[in-house]
Amino acid sequence: MTEQTDNRPSVLVVGGGYGGIKVAKQLDDVAEVTLVDPTEAFVHNVAAWRALVEPEWLDQIFFRYDHLLKQGRFVQDRAVAVEGRQVTLGSGARLEPDYLVLATGSAYPFPAKVAEPDVESARARLRAAHAELLDAERVLLIGAGPSGLELAGEIKAFFPEKQVTIVDAGADILPGPYDQELREELRRQLDKLGVQLVLGSRLRGLPSAEPATRAAVSVTTEAGEELTADIWYRCFGVAPVSEYLGGALAEARNEQGYLRVDAQLRVVGQDRVFAIGDLSDADLNQAGRAGAQADLVAANLRQLITGEGDRADYQPMPPLIIVPLGPEGGAGLLPGMVEGVAGPEIAADIKGRNMLVGMYATLFDAVPDEVG
């Protein structure tokens, strides 16, 4: 590890999601690293649906940021204004690092993402959501993307007696650049689990009840089909968190709010400001892709700091995905590793049984049940 000196360049990472934590960790030995996030702990959102159906997982998905860095520092605060490399925090503090990495990710409806500032509040909210689900016999999921499919699989795996319906305006499940064979395999497993699919017609409106809360739920499709349930979940609505950006950075956003970046993930028009993960327009919104972008930015910054090696360009990933349907089900595409569709055995081995928890325990130098 490089010995700490007074003249090490400063790197500020705004956002402690899947990309931000990796950049901060990988540069901790060569730069004065500061990680800023409004919450006290990283939430392993990949396992959030599992924690909803099985609360024992609440002891495994939170990792406090003050366990991440050995030399750098964590600041629990929110960036309220960023122009160039000048960052203003909610506390009023102002920072201007040598290098700025923007990794504020995206917002997504609860309980797939939890935004409470402290661990105990987040756990309490998820426990309450679990209790609401327990009392419901009929569950409506709006959205047939990966999140909706995964939640359906989790509910049926742990509560097979519950009636689960997925509704989506699309003609098929899993929109995106994926092989049709994958959709067919997932549909086969969903049918075996007893999940009802209502596809190809928009809803006339969302339920009046709050999502993730037990209530009388009724919606009607434009085709005239009425669907009723005891609880519903919003499984759509990803939105980049970019409203704090000002000046040239605000102008660098595209129409959807994502920051436009170059091949080395620098924000267009900026030499020392980078954007990664769900905030940038570099690739699809997935935790694995955010991690790959973090690896590249960290390596390029290390080269800039040490002068050793060469910088590289980011190469968008091919269509790669694992959609678990409970601990033992699911399917995916793993080009270069598995030919064709990866079935339930592979999905369970890679993701379904452990939900990748061990990877983040290692990153935080902790085991999950000792964190918090």
Buried (B, 14 or more C-beta within 10 A) or exposed (E): EEEBEEEBBBBBBBBBBBBBBBBBBBBBBBBBBBBBBBBBBBBBBBBBBBBBBBBEBBBBBBBBBEBBBEBBEBBBBBBBBBBBBBBBBEEEEEBEBBBBBBBBBBBBBBBBBBEBEBBEBBBEBBBEBBEBBEEBEBBBBBBBBBBBBBBBBBBBBBBEEBBBBBBBBBEBBBBEEBBEEBBBBBBEBBEEBEBBBBBBBEBEEEBEBEBBBBBEBBBEBEEEEEBEBBBBBBBBEBBBBBEBBBEBBBEBBEEEBBBBBBEBBBBBEBEBBBBBBBBBBBBBBBBBBBBBBBBBBBBBBBBBBEEEEEEEEBEEBEEBBBBBBBBBBBBBBBEEEEEEBBBBEBBBEBBBEBBBBEEBBEBBEBEBEEBB
